[in-house]
């Protein structure tokens, strides 16, 4: 992790122009300029937050994609979620307890840094931003709910298709992808298996089957969904439920 010497001024924040994010108003931008403690940059596969360690900071993803996962004592891993620009990293746990998970970069990433201890002041001085924090936490809860439903009720083909369209939809909303059908993101079949609760053999077989059916083409560094409407219908994913997301 490297501290960025020339952090982006909040008034020039690239998140303000993301189609899926709700821009901050001028008063909020001025406040966040003072509240922000700096920026950090991480290369691909670097760890931002490590399981069982305490962090004094929260982070907003400014650029890049990260994954959050939990590792058991015997080394088995469960990927819980993925983070895109605008997402708040470090919110997914009690403020005064060690992290229950690890957050690692999938792409080179840049993040805004905030001090955990100052968030009570933010909530008191800007109730709307405090509301947005609650909204982000609730959205994370909904994502986990969908993940549980996928693990418990969806078939392997439905799980993998749902993950693909969800990733592509988030990428389009946050500027990570500008193509309605393609996302350049290095996710291995091992990582897919760790996310979806499948064996590597079952994952590989399902990937090949979905490619034959024209639903999802999942290469090592690229996800292609030839017909997004068809894939969303198959996976029972309603893109129109997504509204503009706030960010801090």
N, C-alpha and C positions, 0 to 999 in steps of 0.2 A: 504494500500500500504506500502510495506516494502523495505527499501534500502538494496541492496545486498552488503554484506561486502567483498565478494571475486568475483568481476566481471570477466567474461571470457575474457582473452586476445584476441584481434581481430585475431591474427595469429592462434588461436585455435577455432575460431568461428564455431559452428556446422552448420551454414547456408552454409558454404563453400562446404559441402558435400550433400546438398539437390539436388535431381535429377532435380527438376524444377527451380532451381535458378542458375544464372550465377555467378561464384565465382569472388571475387575481386582479382586483381593482387597484387603483393608484395608491390608496391608503394602505392596503395590505402589502403591496410591493415595498413601500417605504419602510413599513415595520419589519418585514422579513429581511430587508437589507441590514438592519441593525441586529436582528435575532440570529442570523446565519453566522456560524463560527468558522466557516471556511469550506474548502472542497478537497476531496481526495480522488486519486486516480488509481485504478487497479487494472492489471493485465488479465487476460483470459486465464481462468482456472485459479485465480487468487482468492483467498478467503477474506471476507469482510468481517463477519462475526463467526466465532467458533463456539460450538456446543460446549456447555458447562463453564463458560467464561462470562464475566460481567463486563458490560460495555457502558461507558458513560455518555454515549452519544446515540442519536438517531440519525438516519440518513435518508434523503430523498434521491431517488435515482434520476440523474440528469440525462445520462446517456448510457446505453448498453442494456444487457439482459442478465439477470442473476437467477439462481435457483436456491430454494430453501429445502433442507433435508435433515432428517433425524437418523443417527447411526446407533445401532444397538451394540452391546458390549462384544458380541461375537463378530462384528464387522458388517452385518447386514444393514442395508440402507433403504430408507423410504423417502423418496422425494415428495415433498408436501405441496409445493407451489412454485411458480415462476414469477419474477418481478420485472416490470417494464418501467420505462420513464414515467415519473409522477408517483410511483409507489413509494411508500414509506417503509424503510427497512429498520427493524428493531422494535417496531410497534407490536410485533406478534408474541409478546410475553410480558410478564409483570415487570414494572420498571426497576424494582429493587432486588431482582432475583437473577441468577445466572441464566444464560440463554439455553433453551431446551433444544436448540437446533443450530445448524451451520448454514451460513449464506455464502455462496461461492459464485463467481462470475462465469457466465457462459460466453460473453463477449467482452472485449476491452470496455471498461465502464468508468464513468465519472459521476460522483455523488456529492450533493451538498451535505454539510455536517452541521448538526444542531446538538446543543448540550441537553441531555435528558432533564437535568435538574431545573431548567428554565421553562419547561412546558407548562407548569402551573401558572406562571406569569403570563404566558401567551394566551392561555384559556381565559384568564381574568381580564386581560386588556382587549382581547379580540374574541368575543363569544362565537362569532361566525366561524373563525378558524378552529375553535374548540369543537364546534359542531362538525366541521369537516373531518377532524380527527376521529370522532365517533363514527362518522359515515365510512371512513376508510377501514376502521376495525370491523364494522358490520359487513362491508363488502368482502373482506378477507374471510369472515365467518361463512358467508354464502359460498365462496369459492371452495372452502373445505367441505361444505355440505354437498356440493356437486361432486366433489372427489369421492366422498363416502358413498354416494348413490352409484357412481361409476363402478367402484370396487365391489359393491354388494349386488347390483342389479343389472348392469350393462354387460353385454357380451364383449369378448376381446375386440371384435371388429368395431363395435360401437364405442368402446373406451378409447381406442386409438384414433378413430375419426373425430370424436369429441375433442380430444387433446389437440389434434391438428388444427381444427377450425377455431378453437378457443385461442390458441397461440397466434394464428394468423390474424384473427380479429383484433386482438390486443396490439399486435405489431402495427397494423394499419392505423389504429386509433392513436398511436403514440409516435408515429414517424419512423419506427424501426424498419418497416417495409413500405414501399410505395407502389407495390404491385399487388393487385387484388388476388392473385393466385399463388404467389411465390414468397416464401420467407427464407432468407439465408441465415440459418442458425445451426450451429454445430451441436446437435443432440444425438448421442449415440444410441444404439439399440439397447445397450445396458442401462442407460438412463431412462429410456422409455419403459423398460421392464421395471425399474425401481420406482417409477411414478405410478404405474398401472397395476402393480401386483401380479405380474406375469413372469413366467420363466423366460429365459433368453430364447430358447427354442420356439416357444409359443409366440413370442413377440416377432421373431424372424418370419415364422410361417404366416402370421397375420398381416405383417407389412407386405409380403409378396402377394397375398390374396387381395388386399385392398388395391394394390397397384394393378392387378389383372382386372379388377372391377371398375377401375377408373375413378375411384373415390379419393384416394390419397396416394401420392408418390413420395415416399420418405427416404431420401438419401442421407448420407452421413452429415452433409453440411447444407442441406436444402430440403424444405418441405413445400410440396406443390399440391394444391387442391384444384384440380381442373374445373370443377363445377361447384362453386361455393354453396349455392342454394341447395343442390342435390345432397351434398355432404352434410349440411346443416339439418336438413330434413331427416336424413338417415340417423344422425346422432342425437336428434331431438334438442338441437341448440338454437335458441331464438335470439338472433343478433339484435332484434329490434327492442329487446328488453334493456340493452345497455344504454345508459344515459351518460352525459358528460360527467367525468370524474373530477372531484376537487383534488388539489395537491397543496402541499405545504412547502 
